[in-house]
């Protein structure tokens, strides 16, 4: 697997979290999300403790709070959906500030907001401390199907290429006086999308032929073999283990 591409979520650093092998961080993040989702929604204190655990990890990783909060804006569509639930859900109603809200909808909104925010925060922390190339190596190390890893690898590698092609096509349209101002211009945009698809498909064929001519036989060579010691595994799993204790207390209490 060749060199990776830097992404906007990644924050370069030399913290203990950055130094962990990628597959240990992937496993830890996945286990943490599973524990959070398994926590009963009535245990509000448990979600507060989960947030504290993530704050500790962010502090150890030297990821500023502002950096993390800006990246959390990606969940705005889910927040909007959650805020609508108390108004549209059926069942028992309760008056809050003069508004009739569903009790089940309120619990559902809290459930989506709490668990969704924690899950997104854990994912952002993972992306902030792990480069894309390392994430792919981690997925490969965790025995994810090789075909899926290769698809993700090509998507990352050529996403910027396709974006640049779109930019050149937009500049070419604008240089000829075109501006999309209404529905009557949708036909031109649709033709541009079709041309972009054809160009991308043809580029994919050329890349595939080039790979086959260089000995590609369905799998990418592994240049860096990523391993983790027992101490690194324990260090990475400290977060989900602490969350598991909180989850068990939430079910007991």
N, C-alpha and C positions, 0 to 999 in steps of 0.2 A: 504494500500500500504506500503510495507516494506521499509527498508532502501535502499537508493540509492547508486550509484557508482560514485566516483569522475571521472571526465573526464579531458582531457588535456586542453580543452578550458577554463575550469573554473579557475578563479583566486580568491583565498580566500581573503576576505576583510570584513570590517565593515563600508562601505560607506553607504550614504543614498540610493543609487541605489540598493546595495545588500539587504538592509532591506525592500525594497518594496515587496508586495505580488507578487508571480510569475504571476498570471493571469493578473494583471495590466500591467506588463512589456511585456507580450505576446501581449496584446491588443495594447499597445503603439507602439511596434515594427511593428506589422502588419499594423496599421494605417499609420505609417511613410512611410513604403514601398509603400503603395497604393498612398499616396500623391506624393512621388517621381516619381513613374511610370506615374502618371497623369500629371506631369509637361511637358510643351512643350519643345522639345529638343533645340529649338532656344534660350531659356532663360538660357544661360550659367552661368550668374551671380547667378541664383537661385540655381544651383547645388553647386556652391562655398559656398553659405550660408548654404546649407544642410550639407556640410562637416564641416563648423564651428560649427553648432549645435551638430553634433556628437562628435566633439572634446571637446565641453563643457561638454557633458554627460560623455565622457571618463575621463575628468579631475575630475568631481564630483565623479565618480566611482573609481578613483585612478587606472585606467588601463593605464600602460605606453604605449607610442606611439610605442616603439619597439615590445612589446607584440602584439599589434593590427596589426601592419604591417606584422609581421611574419605569423599571421593567415590569412591574406588577400591573401597569396600565393595560397590559394586553388582555386582562380578564374583564374589562369593562362590559363587553356583551353579556357575560355570565352574570355580572352584577345587575345589569338592567333586567335580565330575565328573572333573577331572584326577587328584585323589588316589585315586580308585577305579580308574583305568586300570591301574596296576601289578598290582592284585589280580585283575582279570578278564580281562586280555589273555592271549593264548596265545603259545606260542613258547618260546624259551630262557629258563630260570629262573635266578635268582641269590638267594642268601641274604643278607638285610640285617636285622641285629638279630634274628635268629631267624625272620624271615618270608620265605617264598618269593615272590619278586616276578618279574614278567616283565620282561626286558630291553627288549623293544619297548615295553611299557607304561610303563616308566620314561622312555624317550626321548619317548614320546608325551605323558606328563604334563608333562615339562619344556617340550616344544614348545608345548603349550597355555598353560601358565602364563607363560612368557616372552613369547611373541608376544601373547597375550591381554592381559596386564597392560600392556605397552607401548602396545598399541592403545587400550585404555581410558584410559590416562594421557594420550595425545595428544588423545583426544576430550574429556576433562575440561578440559584446558588450553584447547582451542578454545572450549568452552562458557564457561569462566571469563573469557575475554577478549572475548567477542562476544555481544551481546544477540540475543535471538530474532529481533527485527525485522531486524537486520543479517544474520543467517544466511539469512533468507528472501530478502533482497535479493541476497546473495551467490550463492545457488542460482539466482536469476533471471538474474543476470549471467553465470553459467557455462552458461547456455542449457539448464538442466534443463527438461523438459516443463512448460509453464505450468500444466497441469491438476494435476500433482503438487504444484507450489508452492502453488497455491490450496488444495488439500486440506490440506496441512501448515499453511497459514495459518489456515484455519477450525478445524482441530483445536486449534491453540494458543489461538486466541481464545476458543473455546467450551468448552475443557476445564475451565476454572475455573467456568463457568456450570453445567455438568453436575455437577461436584463439589459445588457449593453446593446444587443441587437434591437430590442424594443426602443431604446433611447435613440439609436441612429434612425430608425424608421420614423419616430416622432419628429426628430429634427428635419428629416427630409420632407415630411408633410408640411411642417410649419414654414420651411423655406420656400414652399410653393404657395403660401398664403392660406393654408387650410387651418380652420379652427372649429373644433367640435362645439357647436352652440345649441344643438337641439336634436330631436329625434330624427330629423331628415339627414343627419350626418352619421347615423348609426351604420348605414350600409358601408360607408368608407372604413369605419372602424372594424366592421366585421371582415371586410376584405383584408385589412391589415393583419387581423388575428389569423386568418387563413394562410396568408403569406408567411407569417411567423412560424406557424405549425409546419408548413412545408420545408422552410429553411432549417428548422430544428430537426426534422425527420431526416433530411438529407445529410445534415452534419452528423447525426447519430450513425447513419450508415457508413459514412467516411471514417469515423472514429472506430467503428467496429471492424471494418476491413483493415485499418492500420494496426489494430490490436491483434487480429488473427495473423497478419503477416509477420508479427513479432513473437508468435508462439502462444497467444492466448488460447486456453483450452477450457474456459468456463469458470476459472477461479483466479483471483488475484494473488500474486506472490506476497508473502508476509515478510517484510524487511525487519521489523522490530518485534521481538517476542516479549510481550509484557507479562511479568510475573509479580506476585505479591507475597510477602512473608506473612507468617501468622500474626505478628505484631501489627502489621498494616491492616490486616483484615479486622482485628479487634478494634483498632483505632477508628476505622471507617464505620463499623457496626455499632459504635457507642451510641450514635444518634438514634437508630431504630430500636435498640435495646432499651434505652431510657424511655422512648415513646411507648414501647410495649408495656413497661411497668405502669406508666400513666394510664394506658388503655385498660389494663386489667383492674386497676383501682377504680376507673370509671364504671366498669361493669359491676364491681362488687358494691360500690357505694351508691 
